[in-house]
Amino acid sequence: MRLTRSAVCVMLLAGSALGACSANEQPEAPPLPRLAAAADQLSTSGVSAGGYMAGQLLVAHSKRFVGAGILAAGPYDCARGSLKRALGPCVSGAELDLEALRDATRTAATDEKIDPLENLTKARLWLFHGAADDKVGTPVVTAARDFYATWIPAESITLVQNIPAAHGLPTIDQGAPCNQFVAPYLNACDFDAAGKILSQMYGALRPAAESTAAPLTFAQGPFGGGLHDTGYVYIPTSCRKRAGCRIHVVLHGCQQSAEKIGAQFVAGAGYNRWAETNDIIVLYPQARSSTAPLNPLGCWDWWGYSGSDYANRESVQMQAILRMVDTLARPPQGKRS
């Protein structure tokens, strides 16, 4: 299938990336472990295309998620299944019709395609737009704030937009210079976005600390959704020994998956050091690049390439992610809950 210029553009602008080619095929990874995690303390965050997916998880499954961190992305279901809208107002913010998005979201709730919107009154939201981001316009993220504020109380929403970061995820010292849009689309800005997000989700945290353990790979195939063969999970030392750890789902941008840049995002985004000291399991699902459906840059679906249900509870990608969460929440084999 020949790629159109517009199709490639939306994937570039909706993700964090222009990355390397896919890594060589690896042996099948082991199963995702069962850890008796606390499924009622579930949160998510993501950058750009991953930020849109984080918003979809929060709204469609608001019974399950306590909050979301959204970086360089706009309101829930901004594209409404249209590549034209994704390329236009959902990237620039110009002529973004918030009232139409609110109405469509209310209709989805009435039709029981998403969880009741009243659940969002208890949610927490952290939003970010880099001051040097020339890929996604500032109005896109302020529109996200205004959209979510329809249901989430203002005191539960934080918007940061004064950090001179390019399009990507800001870190303390990992990645490219703060204002440069280059792989791995982590920006060393002396700003700890991961820590800010987790604090917004869970309140005061114990100080972060480096871990001697690396994130583990696991086989994603059993969970469906057309995702990449392999995902990643960071399991704090304490969570290997006891039940009840919280779960945070982190969603990469386009061309920011391990398929494209190896484990740079998983290792360097900054979540693991906070997770280690605060009993938080960090799940890093990985999207797959493909030509059919058209997704050559490995983006999470926020415009409809995986099907018309991409933003509601029937989304194959969101269902796959939640199956992973449910696996982490199950007691280890041989133990009863």
C-alpha positions in Angstrom: 0.0 0.0 0.0 1.4 3.4 -1.0 1.5 5.8 1.9 0.0 9.3 1.3 1.9 12.3 2.6 -1.0 13.3 4.8 -1.2 9.8 6.4 2.5 9.9 7.3 2.2 13.5 8.6 -0.5 12.7 11.1 1.6 9.8 12.4 4.7 12.0 12.8 2.8 14.9 14.4 0.8 12.6 16.7 3.8 10.8 18.1 7.2 11.6 19.4 9.2 10.6 16.6 11.3 10.0 13.6 13.2 6.9 14.8 15.2 4.0 13.7 14.1 1.0 11.8 12.6 -2.0 13.6 14.9 -4.2 15.6 15.7 -7.7 14.5 13.2 -10.3 15.5 13.8 -11.6 19.0 12.9 -15.0 20.7 9.4 -15.0 22.2 9.4 -13.3 25.6 8.1 -15.0 28.8 4.5 -14.5 30.1 3.5 -11.4 32.0 3.8 -12.4 35.7 0.8 -12.5 38.1 1.6 -10.3 41.1 -1.7 -9.7 42.9 -1.4 -6.0 42.2 -4.1 -3.5 43.3 -6.3 -3.1 40.3 -8.3 -0.3 42.0 -5.2 2.0 42.0 -4.8 2.0 38.3 -3.5 5.1 36.4 -2.0 5.9 33.0 0.1 8.5 31.1 1.4 8.9 27.6 3.1 11.3 25.2 1.4 12.6 22.0 -0.3 9.6 20.4 0.2 7.8 23.7 -1.3 10.9 25.4 -4.4 10.6 23.3 -4.6 6.9 24.2 -4.2 7.7 27.9 -7.2 10.0 27.6 -9.2 7.3 25.9 -8.4 4.9 28.7 -9.4 7.4 31.3 -12.7 8.3 29.7 -13.8 5.0 28.3 -12.8 3.1 31.4 -13.3 5.7 34.1 -14.5 3.1 36.5 -11.0 1.6 36.6 -8.6 4.5 36.2 -8.0 7.0 39.0 -6.3 9.5 36.7 -4.1 10.2 33.7 -1.0 12.2 32.6 -1.4 13.6 29.1 1.6 15.2 27.3 1.4 17.0 24.0 -2.1 15.7 23.2 -5.7 17.0 23.1 -9.2 16.2 24.2 -10.7 12.7 24.3 -11.6 11.3 20.8 -10.5 14.6 19.2 -10.3 13.0 15.7 -13.7 11.3 15.9 -12.6 8.7 13.4 -11.4 11.3 10.8 -7.9 11.5 9.5 -8.7 15.0 8.3 -9.6 16.2 11.9 -6.5 14.4 13.3 -4.3 16.2 10.8 -6.0 19.6 11.3 -7.5 20.8 14.6 -6.2 18.0 16.7 -2.6 19.0 15.9 -2.9 22.8 15.5 -5.8 23.5 17.8 -7.4 25.8 15.2 -11.2 25.6 15.0 -11.3 22.8 17.5 -15.0 22.4 18.3 -15.1 21.5 22.0 -18.8 21.6 22.3 -19.1 19.0 19.5 -16.6 16.8 21.3 -18.5 17.2 24.6 -21.8 16.3 22.9 -20.2 13.2 21.2 -18.8 12.1 24.5 -22.1 12.5 26.3 -23.8 10.5 23.6 -21.2 7.7 23.9 -21.9 7.5 27.6 -25.7 7.5 27.1 -25.2 4.7 24.6 -23.1 2.9 27.1 -20.1 2.8 24.8 -18.0 4.3 27.6 -18.3 4.3 31.4 -20.5 6.9 33.1 -19.0 10.3 32.9 -19.8 10.9 36.6 -16.8 8.7 37.5 -14.5 11.5 36.2 -15.5 13.7 39.1 -13.0 11.7 41.2 -10.2 11.6 38.6 -6.9 13.4 38.6 -5.3 14.9 35.5 -1.8 16.2 34.7 -1.3 17.9 31.4 1.9 19.1 29.7 2.9 21.1 26.6 6.5 22.1 26.0 7.1 25.7 25.2 9.4 24.7 22.4 7.0 22.1 20.9 6.4 23.1 17.3 4.6 19.8 16.4 1.5 20.1 18.5 0.0 23.6 19.1 -0.5 25.0 22.6 -4.3 25.4 21.9 -4.5 21.6 21.6 -3.4 21.0 25.2 -5.4 24.0 26.6 -8.4 22.5 24.8 -7.7 19.2 26.6 -7.8 21.1 29.9 -11.1 22.8 29.1 -12.6 19.6 27.8 -11.7 17.4 30.8 -12.7 20.3 33.2 -16.3 19.6 32.1 -16.2 16.7 34.5 -13.0 16.7 36.5 -12.8 19.3 39.2 -10.4 22.2 38.5 -8.4 21.5 41.7 -7.7 18.0 40.4 -6.2 19.3 37.1 -2.6 20.5 36.6 -1.4 22.1 33.4 2.4 22.7 32.9 3.4 24.7 29.8 6.4 26.8 30.9 9.2 24.3 30.3 11.2 25.0 27.1 10.8 21.4 25.9 10.4 20.2 22.4 7.8 17.6 21.4 8.5 14.6 23.6 8.7 13.6 27.3 10.8 15.9 29.6 13.2 14.3 32.0 15.8 15.4 34.5 18.9 14.4 32.4 17.9 11.7 30.0 17.6 12.1 26.2 18.3 14.9 23.8 18.8 18.6 24.8 15.5 20.1 26.1 14.5 22.0 23.0 15.5 19.5 20.3 13.1 17.2 18.6 15.3 14.1 18.0 15.3 10.5 19.0 14.6 9.1 21.6 12.1 11.9 22.1 13.1 12.2 25.7 14.2 15.8 26.5 16.8 16.5 29.2 15.1 19.6 30.7 15.9 19.3 34.4 12.2 18.6 34.8 10.9 15.3 36.1 7.6 14.7 34.3 7.3 11.1 35.5 7.6 12.1 39.1 5.1 15.0 38.7 2.6 12.6 37.0 2.9 9.9 39.7 2.5 12.5 42.4 -0.6 13.8 40.8 -2.0 10.3 40.6 -1.1 9.1 44.1 -0.2 12.1 46.3 3.0 12.5 48.2 5.7 9.9 47.2 8.8 8.7 48.9 12.0 10.0 47.3 13.0 8.2 44.0 15.9 5.9 43.9 17.7 4.0 41.1 17.0 0.4 40.8 19.6 -2.3 40.1 16.8 -4.3 38.2 16.0 -3.7 34.6 12.5 -3.7 33.1 11.4 -7.2 32.0 10.0 -8.2 28.7 6.8 -10.2 28.3 4.9 -11.7 25.4 2.0 -9.5 24.3 0.6 -11.9 21.8 -1.8 -13.6 24.3 -3.5 -10.3 25.0 -4.6 -9.6 21.4 -5.2 -6.2 20.0 -2.7 -6.4 17.1 0.1 -5.1 19.3 3.8 -5.8 19.1 5.0 -9.3 20.1 6.8 -8.0 23.2 5.9 -5.5 25.9 7.8 -4.3 29.0 7.1 -4.2 32.7 9.0 -2.7 35.6 8.5 -4.6 38.8 9.8 -2.9 42.0 11.8 -5.2 44.3 9.0 -5.0 47.0 6.3 -5.9 44.5 8.0 -9.3 43.7 7.4 -10.3 47.3 4.1 -8.9 48.3 0.6 -8.2 47.0 -1.2 -4.8 46.6 1.2 -2.8 44.5 -0.3 -0.1 42.3 -0.2 -0.1 38.5 0.7 2.7 36.2 0.4 2.2 32.4 2.9 4.3 30.3 2.1 4.7 26.5 4.9 5.7 24.1 4.5 8.1 21.1 4.8 7.2 17.5 8.3 5.9 16.6 9.1 5.8 20.3 8.3 2.1 20.8 11.0 -0.5 21.5 10.4 -1.7 18.0 11.9 1.6 16.8 14.3 2.8 19.5 15.0 -0.2 21.6 14.5 0.2 25.4 15.5 3.8 25.5 12.0 5.1 26.4 11.3 2.3 28.9 14.7 2.8 30.7 15.0 6.5 30.4 11.5 8.1 30.8 12.0 8.4 34.6 9.1 6.3 35.9 11.1 3.3 37.2 13.1 5.2 39.8 9.8 6.5 41.4 8.2 3.1 41.1 11.0 1.4 42.9 10.5 3.3 46.1 6.7 3.7 46.0 5.4 0.2 45.2 4.2 1.0 41.7 4.3 -1.6 38.9 4.9 0.2 35.6 3.5 -1.4 32.5 4.9 -0.4 29.1 2.6 -1.9 26.4 4.1 -1.6 22.9 2.2 -0.8 19.7 3.1 -2.4 16.4 4.0 -0.7 13.1 2.2 -2.0 10.0 1.2 -1.1 6.5 -2.2 -2.8 6.8 -3.7 -1.4 8.8 -1.8 1.8 7.9 0.4 2.5 10.9 4.0 2.5 9.7 5.3 4.5 12.7 3.9 2.3 15.4 1.4 4.8 16.9 -1.3 4.0 19.4 -4.7 4.4 17.7 -6.4 7.7 18.3 -8.0 8.2 14.9 -9.4 4.8 13.9 -6.9 2.6 12.1 -7.8 -0.3 14.4 -11.5 0.0 13.9 -14.4 2.3 14.6 -14.4 1.4 18.3 -10.9 2.7 18.9 -12.0 5.2 21.5 -14.7 3.3 23.4 -14.8 0.2 25.6 -14.7 -2.2 22.6 -11.3 -0.9 21.4 -9.1 -3.9 20.7 -6.0 -2.0 21.9 -7.6 -0.8 25.2 -9.0 -4.3 25.8 -5.5 -5.8 25.3 -4.0 -3.3 27.8 -6.7 -4.1 30.4 -6.1 -7.8 30.0 -2.4 -7.1 30.9 -3.6 -5.1 33.9 -5.9 -8.0 35.0 -3.0 -10.5 34.7 -0.8 -8.3 36.9 -3.7 -8.2 39.4 -4.2 -11.9 39.6 -2.5 -13.9 42.5 0.5 -15.9 41.5 -0.2 -19.4 40.4 -0.5 -21.7 43.3 -1.8 -19.0 45.6 -5.4 -18.1 46.3 -6.7 -14.6 46.4 
